[in-house]
C-alpha cells in the first residue's frame, strides 16, 4: 500500500507528540484497532443528561421548571469557562478581551430571553402547588452564579452597599463574604441571625467560595481590565463590551428574573404578594436600584452610577 505524504506528515507529528510525553506511537496506533467509533449519544452523554430530571410532585409543569434551571446551570458553566480564559491569559489584546466578554453577554442574553419560557410556558396554578415542595430551596443557592460574580469584579463591588466603606483589601475574606449583597436575602444584619436558606448554602459552599475568591482576587475581569495599558483600556470596542456585559448581567438579566418572580409570587395589582420559597425579601435582594451592583465602575460616569437601576 502506498503511503501518501500527508499520512507520513501526520505520523511524524503524532510520533513527536507521543515522544514528548514518553509514549510509544505504535502502542497508540494499535489501540485504535480495538477502539469503538464515537457516537453522538456517547460523546454528549445524552442518556445521563436526560435522566437528571427527577420530579417531587405529579404536576407536569414541574418538569419544565427543573429542566429550565438545569439549562441555566449549563449556561453558567459555559460563562465561567469563558471568564477563565481571560483570567489565565498573560497578555490580553482589546480584541481578545472584547470577544470573550461578548460571548458571555450572549449567554446572558439567552438567559434573559428564556424567562419567557417560565412566564408563558409554565402554568401558574401548577407552580403555586409544586413550589411548596421546594421550600426552603431557592435559585439564590446557585453556587455557579455566585462564582460568576466573584470572577467578574473585585469583591468590594459585591459588598452590601451599606457596608462598603467599612471593608477594604485588608479585610479577611470570611468577614467580607458575611457582608456580600446577597446576604440580605437571608440575614438580619441587626441581630446577625441567618435563615436556614443562607446557613445551608454557606455550609455547603463557603469554604469553596473563599478559595475561589482568593484565586480570582487579582485575576477577575475587572482586575485584568485595570492592568491593561492605558491605550487598550480606552479601546472603544472593549469599553462598549465592558458596559454591555455589566448592564446585561446586573440590570437586564436581574430585572427579567425579578419580573418573572413578580408574576408568579406577587407584587403587581392582581396578585397577592407571597414569600419566596427560601423566605427571602426578594424585591430588595433582586432589584438593582437597591444594591447598585456594578462590576466595572470605571467605565461608567458618576451620574450613571448614581442612577443605576432606576430607569426601568
Residue frames relative to the residue before (quaternion, step in Angstrom):
aa qw qx qy qz dx dy dz
X 1.0000 0.0000 0.0000 0.0000 0.00 0.00 0.00
X 0.3812 -0.7275 0.5284 0.2152 3.54 -0.89 0.97
X 0.2362 -0.7725 0.5758 0.1259 3.55 -0.82 1.02
X 0.3854 -0.7422 0.5077 0.2072 3.56 -0.62 1.17
X 0.6333 -0.5585 0.3824 0.3753 3.54 -1.20 0.58
X 0.6202 0.5455 -0.3532 0.4393 3.59 1.03 -0.74
X 0.6349 0.5182 -0.3238 0.4728 3.59 1.08 -0.74
X 0.6345 0.5266 -0.3245 0.4635 3.58 1.00 -0.83
X 0.6516 0.5174 -0.3118 0.4588 3.56 0.99 -0.88
X 0.6485 0.5116 -0.3151 0.4674 3.58 0.98 -0.82
X 0.6492 0.5132 -0.3169 0.4635 3.59 0.97 -0.85
X 0.6396 0.5232 -0.3242 0.4605 3.57 1.02 -0.80
X 0.6577 0.5032 -0.3032 0.4714 3.59 1.01 -0.83
X 0.6456 0.5130 -0.3160 0.4692 3.57 1.03 -0.80
X 0.6417 0.5244 -0.3257 0.4551 3.56 0.98 -0.84
X 0.6423 0.5178 -0.3129 0.4706 3.56 1.02 -0.82
X 0.6416 0.5374 -0.3147 0.4478 3.57 1.00 -0.88
X 0.7414 0.4157 -0.2416 0.4681 3.59 0.79 -1.00
X 0.5702 0.5697 -0.3821 0.4520 3.60 1.16 -0.51
X 0.6378 0.5614 -0.3207 0.4185 3.57 1.05 -0.85
X 0.7614 0.3050 -0.1902 0.5395 3.60 1.14 -0.51
X 0.5710 -0.6497 0.3586 0.3511 3.55 1.24 0.50
X 0.5127 0.6364 -0.4165 0.3982 3.57 1.12 0.68
X 0.4327 -0.6908 0.5208 0.2536 3.54 -1.20 0.64
X 0.4639 -0.7061 0.4639 0.2664 3.58 -0.71 1.08
X 0.6459 0.5418 -0.3321 0.4230 3.61 0.90 -0.88
X 0.6196 0.5487 -0.3432 0.4442 3.57 1.04 -0.74
X 0.6881 0.4723 -0.2786 0.4753 3.57 0.94 -0.88
X 0.6313 0.5234 -0.3343 0.4645 3.59 1.04 -0.69
X 0.6381 0.5135 -0.3192 0.4767 3.56 1.06 -0.79
X 0.6172 0.5612 -0.3381 0.4357 3.55 1.08 -0.73
X 0.6057 0.5721 -0.3485 0.4294 3.58 1.11 -0.63
X 0.5754 0.6071 -0.3738 0.4009 3.58 1.18 -0.57
X 0.7655 0.3716 -0.1756 0.4951 3.55 1.10 -0.75
X 0.5284 0.6561 -0.4007 0.3602 3.58 1.27 -0.18
X 0.4294 -0.6709 0.5446 0.2624 3.55 -1.12 0.78
X 0.4974 -0.6308 0.4835 0.3478 3.62 -1.03 0.64
X 0.5052 -0.6631 0.4616 0.3033 3.56 -1.03 0.81
X 0.1814 -0.7631 0.6103 0.1110 3.57 -1.13 0.70
X 0.6602 -0.5034 0.3783 0.4094 3.56 -1.24 0.41
X 0.7122 0.4800 -0.2806 0.4286 3.59 0.78 -1.01
X 0.6451 0.4911 -0.3287 0.4843 3.58 1.14 -0.54
X 0.6625 0.5182 -0.3065 0.4456 3.55 0.96 -0.89
X 0.7416 0.3839 -0.2117 0.5077 3.61 0.90 -0.92
X 0.3041 -0.7679 0.5024 0.2560 3.59 1.26 -0.34
X 0.0903 0.8546 -0.5061 0.0733 3.56 0.97 0.90
X 0.6251 0.5445 -0.3599 0.4280 3.62 0.94 -0.76
X 0.6705 0.4817 -0.2959 0.4805 3.57 0.93 -0.90
X 0.6626 0.5330 -0.2996 0.4325 3.56 0.92 -0.98
X 0.7419 0.4302 -0.2289 0.4605 3.57 0.88 -0.95
X 0.6653 0.4623 -0.3146 0.4947 3.56 1.28 0.06
X 0.5041 0.6619 -0.4098 0.3740 3.56 1.26 0.37
X 0.6076 0.5580 -0.3509 0.4431 3.59 1.27 -0.04
X 0.0701 0.8081 -0.5740 0.1122 3.55 -0.33 1.29
X 0.2711 -0.7919 0.5304 0.1347 3.57 -0.45 1.21
X 0.3428 -0.7164 0.5715 0.2067 3.53 -1.27 0.56
X 0.7507 0.2669 -0.1707 0.5797 3.58 1.31 -0.20
X 0.5387 -0.6041 0.4731 0.3480 3.56 -1.34 -0.07
X 0.4720 0.6847 -0.4326 0.3482 3.59 1.27 0.10
X 0.5012 -0.7169 0.3972 0.2775 3.62 -0.56 1.17
X 0.7100 0.4868 -0.2832 0.4228 3.59 0.86 -0.91
X 0.4635 0.6396 -0.4705 0.3932 3.58 1.22 -0.01
X 0.6037 0.5622 -0.3538 0.4408 3.59 1.09 -0.67
X 0.6109 0.5357 -0.3410 0.4727 3.60 1.07 -0.74
X 0.6556 0.5333 -0.2947 0.4460 3.55 0.94 -0.97
X 0.6688 0.5018 -0.2952 0.4624 3.58 0.91 -0.94
X 0.7076 0.4648 -0.2780 0.4539 3.56 0.74 -1.05
X 0.6003 0.5662 -0.3560 0.4386 3.57 1.04 -0.74
X 0.7157 0.4406 -0.2627 0.4739 3.58 0.82 -0.93
X 0.6079 0.5277 -0.3637 0.4687 3.60 1.10 -0.52
X 0.6178 0.5219 -0.3376 0.4816 3.59 1.06 -0.72
X 0.6065 0.5520 -0.3444 0.4571 3.58 1.02 -0.78
X 0.6852 0.4915 -0.2920 0.4514 3.56 0.85 -0.96
X 0.6207 0.5231 -0.3435 0.4724 3.60 1.07 -0.65
X 0.6535 0.4934 -0.3100 0.4831 3.58 1.02 -0.78
X 0.6045 0.5419 -0.3535 0.4647 3.59 1.04 -0.68
X 0.6458 0.5174 -0.3188 0.4623 3.57 0.99 -0.82
X 0.6289 0.5222 -0.3272 0.4741 3.59 1.04 -0.77
X 0.6411 0.5269 -0.3176 0.4588 3.58 1.00 -0.83
X 0.6651 0.4962 -0.3010 0.4698 3.59 0.88 -0.92
X 0.6136 0.5548 -0.3382 0.4486 3.57 1.08 -0.73
X 0.6760 0.4817 -0.2897 0.4765 3.58 0.97 -0.86
X 0.6466 0.5178 -0.3248 0.4563 3.59 0.94 -0.84
X 0.6204 0.5600 -0.3393 0.4317 3.58 1.02 -0.78
X 0.6126 0.5594 -0.3533 0.4324 3.60 1.05 -0.72
X 0.6584 0.4833 -0.2970 0.4947 3.57 1.06 -0.79
X 0.6459 0.5566 -0.3151 0.4167 3.55 0.92 -0.95
X 0.7578 0.3976 -0.1986 0.4776 3.59 0.96 -0.88
X 0.5312 0.6360 -0.4035 0.3879 3.58 1.28 -0.18
X 0.3769 -0.7467 0.5043 0.2146 3.58 -0.79 1.00
X 0.7895 0.1256 -0.0561 0.5981 3.58 0.77 -1.03
X 0.0848 -0.8322 0.5479 -0.0106 3.56 -0.50 1.22
X 0.2589 -0.7461 0.5948 0.1500 3.55 -0.88 0.97
X 0.6381 -0.5164 0.3995 0.4081 3.57 -1.24 0.36
X 0.6355 0.5438 -0.3226 0.4430 3.57 1.05 -0.80
X 0.6601 0.5042 -0.3034 0.4668 3.58 0.89 -0.95
X 0.6739 0.5024 -0.2925 0.4559 3.57 0.82 -1.02
X 0.6718 0.5103 -0.2955 0.4483 3.57 0.88 -0.97
X 0.6626 0.5178 -0.3094 0.4440 3.57 0.91 -0.92
X 0.6593 0.4998 -0.3088 0.4692 3.59 0.96 -0.84
X 0.6513 0.5179 -0.3184 0.4542 3.58 0.94 -0.85
X 0.6812 0.4796 -0.2961 0.4672 3.57 0.94 -0.84
X 0.5693 0.5576 -0.3843 0.4661 3.60 1.12 -0.50
X 0.6794 0.4853 -0.2828 0.4721 3.54 0.87 -1.01
X 0.6381 0.5312 -0.3270 0.4513 3.59 0.97 -0.83
X 0.6434 0.5204 -0.3280 0.4556 3.59 1.00 -0.76
X 0.6079 0.5314 -0.3527 0.4730 3.57 1.07 -0.67
X 0.6819 0.4677 -0.2898 0.4820 3.57 0.97 -0.84
X 0.5694 0.5595 -0.3826 0.4651 3.59 1.16 -0.51
X 0.6350 0.5182 -0.3163 0.4777 3.57 1.04 -0.82
X 0.6561 0.5141 -0.3070 0.4593 3.57 0.93 -0.92
X 0.6594 0.5208 -0.3066 0.4472 3.56 0.97 -0.87
X 0.7070 0.4560 -0.2666 0.4702 3.57 0.80 -1.01
X 0.6171 0.5873 -0.3461 0.3930 3.57 1.12 -0.60
X 0.5115 0.6435 -0.4370 0.3651 3.61 1.18 -0.20
X 0.5046 0.6238 -0.4237 0.4204 3.56 1.28 -0.26
X 0.5858 0.5723 -0.3612 0.4460 3.57 1.12 -0.68
X 0.6737 0.4913 -0.2908 0.4693 3.54 0.95 -0.89
X 0.7257 0.4595 -0.2593 0.4416 3.56 0.81 -1.01
X 0.7888 0.3139 -0.1547 0.5052 3.56 0.90 -0.94
X 0.7513 0.4285 -0.2117 0.4552 3.57 1.16 -0.45
X 0.7157 0.3631 -0.2500 0.5417 3.57 1.24 0.26
X 0.4218 -0.7282 0.4861 0.2356 3.56 -0.68 1.11
X 0.4598 -0.7118 0.4573 0.2700 3.57 -0.70 1.09
X 0.6369 0.5398 -0.3392 0.4334 3.59 0.97 -0.81
X 0.6496 0.4939 -0.3165 0.4837 3.57 1.01 -0.79
X 0.6393 0.5392 -0.3284 0.4391 3.56 0.95 -0.89
X 0.6682 0.5162 -0.3067 0.4393 3.57 0.90 -0.90
X 0.6526 0.4826 -0.3138 0.4928 3.57 1.23 -0.36
X 0.7606 0.3940 -0.2505 0.4512 3.59 0.63 -1.04
X 0.5334 0.6378 -0.4091 0.3759 3.60 1.19 -0.39
X 0.5949 0.5873 -0.3634 0.4112 3.56 1.14 -0.58
X 0.6525 0.4985 -0.3225 0.4709 3.58 1.16 -0.52
X 0.6216 0.5636 -0.3334 0.4300 3.60 1.27 -0.24
X 0.5159 0.6573 -0.4111 0.3644 3.58 1.21 -0.44
X 0.6382 -0.2354 -0.7325 -0.0259 1.65 -1.79 1.78
X 0.2935 0.7654 -0.5260 0.2265 3.63 1.10 0.49
X 0.0033 -0.7991 0.6005 -0.0305 3.57 -1.15 0.62
X 0.5770 -0.5784 0.4512 0.3592 3.56 -1.20 0.57
X 0.4501 0.6752 -0.4245 0.4017 3.55 1.33 -0.27
X 0.7182 0.4825 -0.2376 0.4415 3.57 1.07 -0.79
X 0.3701 0.7031 -0.5165 0.3192 3.59 1.11 0.61
X 0.3065 -0.7812 0.5188 0.1631 3.58 -0.32 1.25
X 0.6324 0.5476 -0.3440 0.4264 3.57 1.01 -0.75
X 0.6390 0.5171 -0.3385 0.4580 3.58 0.99 -0.76
X 0.6289 0.5210 -0.3337 0.4708 3.58 1.02 -0.77
X 0.6507 0.5131 -0.3187 0.4601 3.59 1.01 -0.77
X 0.5887 0.5533 -0.3688 0.4596 3.59 1.09 -0.66
X 0.6518 0.5035 -0.3161 0.4709 3.58 0.95 -0.84
X 0.6630 0.5085 -0.3064 0.4560 3.59 0.87 -0.95
X 0.7170 0.4540 -0.2497 0.4664 3.58 1.00 -0.84
X 0.6467 0.5484 -0.3122 0.4285 3.58 1.25 -0.24
X 0.8393 0.0626 0.0299 0.5393 3.58 0.96 -0.78
X 0.6452 -0.4762 0.4115 0.4332 3.55 -1.33 0.11
X 0.6177 -0.6004 0.3683 0.3499 3.55 -1.02 0.84
X 0.5939 0.5974 -0.3673 0.3942 3.58 1.04 -0.72
X 0.6667 0.5163 -0.3037 0.4435 3.59 1.07 -0.66
X 0.6682 0.4557 -0.2937 0.5095 3.58 1.31 -0.08
X 0.4802 0.6606 -0.4358 0.3782 3.56 1.32 -0.02
X 0.5986 -0.5430 0.4490 0.3811 3.56 -1.13 0.72
X 0.5637 -0.6548 0.3936 0.3139 3.57 -0.80 1.10
X 0.6344 0.5613 -0.3287 0.4175 3.59 1.11 -0.64
X 0.7834 0.3541 -0.1581 0.4856 3.59 1.14 -0.56
X 0.3942 0.7629 -0.4577 0.2304 3.62 1.24 -0.01
X 0.6661 0.5183 -0.3148 0.4342 3.59 1.00 -0.73
X 0.6806 0.4884 -0.2890 0.4633 3.61 1.20 -0.37
X 0.7147 0.4118 -0.2269 0.5179 3.59 1.29 -0.12
X 0.0321 0.7857 -0.6169 0.0338 3.58 -1.00 0.86
X 0.7648 -0.3869 0.2498 0.4505 3.59 -1.28 -0.15
X 0.6444 0.5174 -0.3254 0.4595 3.60 1.21 -0.32
X 0.4974 0.6551 -0.4221 0.3811 3.57 1.30 -0.12
X 0.5064 -0.6440 0.4683 0.3311 3.64 -0.87 0.86
X 0.5947 -0.6031 0.3966 0.3539 3.58 -1.01 0.83
X 0.6503 0.5338 -0.3336 0.4252 3.58 0.90 -0.86
X 0.6530 0.4979 -0.3129 0.4773 3.58 1.01 -0.79
X 0.6419 0.5227 -0.3226 0.4591 3.58 0.98 -0.84
X 0.6560 0.5147 -0.3148 0.4535 3.59 0.94 -0.87
X 0.6347 0.5337 -0.3258 0.4542 3.58 1.11 -0.62
X 0.7443 0.3586 -0.2141 0.5211 3.60 1.24 -0.22
X 0.3189 0.7427 -0.5199 0.2764 3.58 1.15 0.53
X 0.6578 -0.5533 0.3341 0.3867 3.58 -1.10 0.66
X 0.7022 0.4852 -0.2932 0.4308 3.60 0.93 -0.79
X 0.4513 0.6517 -0.4703 0.3879 3.57 1.26 0.05
X 0.5750 0.6148 -0.3691 0.3938 3.58 1.17 -0.57
X 0.6062 0.5677 -0.3537 0.4303 3.57 1.22 -0.40
X 0.8338 0.1507 -0.0649 0.5271 3.58 1.15 -0.35
X 0.7015 0.4327 -0.2670 0.4994 3.57 1.15 0.45
X 0.2946 -0.7048 0.6186 0.1837 3.52 -1.10 0.80
X 0.2889 -0.8052 0.4907 0.1654 3.60 -0.23 1.24
X 0.5705 0.5863 -0.3851 0.4271 3.59 1.22 -0.31
X 0.7846 0.2875 -0.1371 0.5318 3.56 0.93 -0.96
X 0.4251 -0.7034 0.4638 0.3307 3.58 1.20 -0.52
X 0.4794 0.6829 -0.4308 0.3439 3.58 1.28 -0.05
X 0.2107 -0.7833 0.5778 0.0903 3.54 -0.97 0.97
X 0.4837 -0.6499 0.5023 0.3023 3.54 -1.15 0.67
X 0.6520 -0.4900 0.3885 0.4288 3.56 -1.26 0.24
X 0.5585 0.6140 -0.3684 0.4188 3.58 1.10 -0.75
X 0.7410 0.4096 -0.2125 0.4878 3.55 0.79 -1.07
X 0.6388 0.5455 -0.3255 0.4341 3.58 0.95 -0.86
X 0.6740 0.4865 -0.2949 0.4712 3.58 0.88 -0.95
X 0.6322 0.5414 -0.3207 0.4521 3.57 1.01 -0.84
X 0.7017 0.4632 -0.2717 0.4683 3.57 0.87 -0.92
X 0.6104 0.5498 -0.3564 0.4452 3.58 1.01 -0.70
X 0.6999 0.4645 -0.2572 0.4777 3.55 1.06 -0.78
X 0.8609 0.2152 -0.0498 0.4583 3.59 0.82 -0.96
X 0.4652 0.7251 -0.4489 0.2371 3.62 1.12 -0.36
X 0.6650 0.4949 -0.3127 0.4637 3.61 0.85 -0.90
X 0.6412 0.5233 -0.3064 0.4702 3.55 1.04 -0.85
X 0.6494 0.5169 -0.3131 0.4616 3.58 1.01 -0.80
X 0.6289 0.5366 -0.3414 0.4471 3.58 0.97 -0.81
X 0.6587 0.4975 -0.2996 0.4784 3.58 0.93 -0.92
X 0.6662 0.5133 -0.3000 0.4503 3.58 0.93 -0.92
X 0.6811 0.4801 -0.3000 0.4644 3.60 0.88 -0.89
X 0.6121 0.5319 -0.3501 0.4688 3.59 1.09 -0.61
X 0.6460 0.5312 -0.3082 0.4533 3.55 1.02 -0.86
X 0.7723 0.3477 -0.1749 0.5020 3.58 0.95 -0.89
X 0.3200 0.7847 -0.4832 0.2197 3.58 1.25 0.14
X 0.8048 0.2005 -0.0869 0.5518 3.58 0.95 -0.90
X 0.7155 0.4298 -0.2571 0.4871 3.59 1.25 0.04
X 0.3804 0.7040 -0.5159 0.3059 3.61 1.18 0.31
X 0.7162 -0.4715 0.2920 0.4236 3.60 -1.23 0.36
X 0.6748 0.4924 -0.3014 0.4598 3.58 0.93 -0.86
X 0.6416 0.5189 -0.3186 0.4664 3.58 1.00 -0.82
X 0.6512 0.5063 -0.3130 0.4707 3.59 0.97 -0.85
X 0.6306 0.5370 -0.3241 0.4571 3.58 1.03 -0.81
X 0.6935 0.4892 -0.2812 0.4480 3.59 0.86 -0.95
X 0.6399 0.5314 -0.3181 0.4549 3.60 1.20 -0.45
X 0.5383 0.6544 -0.3953 0.3544 3.59 1.22 -0.43
X 0.5968 -0.5417 0.4373 0.3989 3.59 -1.18 0.47
X 0.6681 -0.5469 0.3328 0.3792 3.54 -1.13 0.71
X 0.6827 0.4974 -0.3033 0.4410 3.60 0.88 -0.89
X 0.6338 0.5131 -0.3302 0.4754 3.59 1.15 -0.59
X 0.6545 0.5185 -0.3113 0.4537 3.59 0.97 -0.84
X 0.6959 0.4553 -0.2700 0.4854 3.58 1.15 -0.55
X 0.3896 0.7244 -0.4848 0.2974 3.58 1.24 0.03
X 0.4762 -0.7226 0.4218 0.2704 3.58 -0.62 1.14
X 0.6512 0.5170 -0.3192 0.4547 3.58 0.98 -0.83
X 0.6606 0.5026 -0.3065 0.4659 3.57 0.99 -0.83
X 0.6528 0.5066 -0.3168 0.4656 3.59 0.88 -0.91
X 0.6389 0.5194 -0.3220 0.4673 3.58 0.98 -0.82
X 0.6576 0.5050 -0.3052 0.4684 3.59 0.99 -0.84
X 0.6278 0.5315 -0.3290 0.4638 3.59 1.03 -0.80
X 0.6805 0.4891 -0.2841 0.4659 3.57 0.89 -0.96
X 0.6469 0.5275 -0.3209 0.4476 3.55 0.97 -0.85
X 0.6651 0.4965 -0.3029 0.4684 3.58 0.90 -0.93
X 0.6571 0.5314 -0.3074 0.4374 3.57 0.86 -0.99
X 0.7125 0.4469 -0.2565 0.4764 3.58 0.80 -1.03
X 0.6230 0.5569 -0.3368 0.4339 3.58 1.02 -0.81
X 0.7238 0.4390 -0.2461 0.4721 3.58 0.85 -1.00
X 0.8125 0.3560 -0.1497 0.4367 3.55 0.72 -1.10
X 0.7471 0.2910 -0.2217 0.5549 3.58 1.25 -0.05
X 0.7455 0.4279 -0.2522 0.4444 3.60 0.49 -1.18
X 0.7054 0.4495 -0.2594 0.4828 3.58 0.79 -1.05
X 0.6521 0.5239 -0.3133 0.4495 3.56 0.93 -0.90
X 0.6900 0.4771 -0.2884 0.4616 3.58 0.91 -0.88
X 0.5944 0.5405 -0.3682 0.4680 3.61 1.09 -0.59
X 0.6467 0.5019 -0.2991 0.4904 3.56 1.05 -0.84
X 0.6447 0.5391 -0.3049 0.4480 3.54 0.96 -0.96
X 0.7005 0.4722 -0.2742 0.4596 3.59 0.86 -0.97
X 0.6085 0.5288 -0.3560 0.4726 3.59 1.12 -0.60
X 0.6497 0.5033 -0.3104 0.4777 3.57 0.99 -0.86
X 0.6322 0.5451 -0.3189 0.4488 3.55 1.02 -0.86
X 0.6498 0.5261 -0.3101 0.4525 3.57 1.01 -0.84
X 0.7671 0.3988 -0.2075 0.4576 3.57 0.88 -0.93
X 0.8304 0.2323 -0.1190 0.4922 3.58 0.83 -0.87
X 0.7489 -0.4626 0.2040 0.4285 3.56 1.18 0.47
X 0.5206 0.6628 -0.4637 0.2731 3.48 -1.36 0.04
X 0.6752 0.4165 -0.3351 0.5083 3.62 1.19 0.05
X 0.7675 -0.4127 0.2516 0.4211 3.57 -1.30 -0.14
X 0.7618 0.4145 -0.2004 0.4558 3.57 1.14 -0.56
X 0.7416 0.3952 -0.2134 0.4983 3.57 1.17 -0.45
X 0.4509 -0.6644 0.5232 0.2856 3.53 -1.02 0.78
X 0.4616 -0.6902 0.4797 0.2838 3.56 -0.88 0.91
X 0.0963 -0.8014 0.5903 -0.0055 3.54 -0.90 1.03
X 0.5327 -0.6340 0.4574 0.3241 3.57 -1.04 0.73
X 0.5234 -0.6296 0.4718 0.3272 3.59 -1.05 0.77
X 0.6682 -0.5347 0.3270 0.4009 3.59 -1.17 0.56
X 0.7081 0.4382 -0.2678 0.4846 3.57 1.07 -0.66
X 0.5258 -0.6567 0.3971 0.3670 3.58 1.28 -0.02
X 0.4535 0.7234 -0.4296 0.2942 3.60 1.24 0.23
X 0.4597 -0.5948 0.5668 0.3371 3.54 -1.35 0.38
X 0.1602 -0.8826 0.4335 0.0864 3.53 0.55 1.26
X 0.6057 0.5745 -0.3711 0.4066 3.59 1.05 -0.62
X 0.7387 0.4015 -0.2345 0.4880 3.58 0.73 -1.05
X 0.6088 0.5416 -0.3500 0.4620 3.57 1.17 -0.49
X 0.7739 0.4045 -0.1904 0.4485 3.58 0.88 -0.95
X 0.6778 0.5289 -0.3284 0.3912 3.60 0.80 -0.92
X 0.4760 -0.7254 0.4205 0.2653 3.63 -0.67 1.09
X 0.6119 0.5736 -0.3741 0.3956 3.62 1.05 -0.52
X 0.6365 0.5345 -0.3368 0.4424 3.60 1.17 -0.42
X 0.8010 0.2953 -0.1456 0.5000 3.56 0.79 -0.99
X 0.1951 -0.8201 0.5137 0.1598 3.58 1.23 -0.46
X 0.1187 0.7989 -0.5727 0.1407 3.54 0.70 1.12
X 0.0761 0.7771 -0.6168 0.0988 3.56 -0.73 1.11
X 0.3670 -0.7574 0.5003 0.2033 3.58 -0.67 1.09
X 0.8244 0.1685 -0.0233 0.5398 3.57 0.88 -1.03
X 0.1607 -0.8457 0.4998 0.0955 3.64 0.44 1.17
X 0.6458 0.5761 -0.3261 0.3804 3.59 1.01 -0.77
X 0.6912 0.4679 -0.2989 0.4625 3.62 1.13 -0.38
X 0.6582 0.4597 -0.3038 0.5129 3.58 1.31 0.17
X 0.4873 -0.6367 0.5032 0.3223 3.58 -1.18 0.55
X 0.6657 -0.4912 0.3761 0.4172 3.56 -1.28 0.32
X 0.6443 0.5224 -0.3137 0.4621 3.56 1.00 -0.83
X 0.6563 0.5130 -0.3123 0.4567 3.59 0.94 -0.86
X 0.6488 0.5122 -0.3157 0.4659 3.57 1.04 -0.77
X 0.6573 0.5175 -0.3073 0.4536 3.58 0.96 -0.84
X 0.7502 0.3879 -0.1983 0.4974 3.56 1.05 -0.79
X 0.3015 0.7999 -0.4798 0.1976 3.59 1.29 0.15
X 0.8568 0.1316 -0.1193 0.4841 3.55 -0.82 1.04
X 0.5989 0.5910 -0.3645 0.3990 3.60 1.22 0.04
X 0.6423 0.5490 -0.3172 0.4307 3.60 1.25 -0.19
X 0.6516 0.5048 -0.3109 0.4732 3.60 1.23 0.33
